[in-house]
Amino acid sequence: MTLNSLPPDCLALVIGATGGIGQALVQALHTALPQAEVLALSRRSQPALDLQNEASLSDAAAYIRQHCQDTGRPLRLVINATGTLHTPHPPEKSWAQLDAVAMAQVFAVNTVGPALLMKHLLPLLPRQGKAVFATLSAKVGSIGDNRLGGWYSYRASKAALNQLVRTAAIELRRRHPEALCVALHPGTVDTDLSTPFAKTGLDVVSPAHAATRLLQVIDGLAASDSGGFFNHDGTALPW
């Protein structure tokens, strides 16, 4: 596939690039935007980026800003592919299993970290033309779709992330009217995060397939979609 809605010589950024989906997104972007530069950041990259260390986010943003100036490549696409489903404790099946320390860790990675990414990276998007900040959320973060219960921390952290995306999109529109801030559900992907919890009958896809679907969704988004929560097939998900 190709990302026809973005300039071919832009800069694309993948955060969490050492994870299963992150690695696949980097590879898919090389195919979809062959003339673009793809910057892959993680805790082990150079510069390093750690969601739980805001100084590293600030340093990475300064590096990206300078890199854009030096190369003349505008930052048109940011994909946050980070996330955690469980700490040493498995996802809670009951309120009896709630633990404050474990909950704080899940929120630190799934909610606070992405919020700080928005703080430092949204200002780097061009003021004109399409640009996208997309963060991976999860369908189980939908309050309207919650019919099974359980997974308290993960569900709540992703629901909170969706609200942050919605709120940031409103502010972004005032400064960058053609830019988007969106939450995307990649589906159930065969990665270390989801494999222990995949159930028989689920449509489990490879990271490469998930990455292609996500890029297709991004390619089809318009400025009016900013602040939305989208499934891997491009349909809007309920809040």
Order of alpha helices (4+ residues) and beta strands (2+ residues): beta-alpha-beta-alpha-beta-alpha-alpha-beta-alpha-beta-beta-beta-alpha-beta
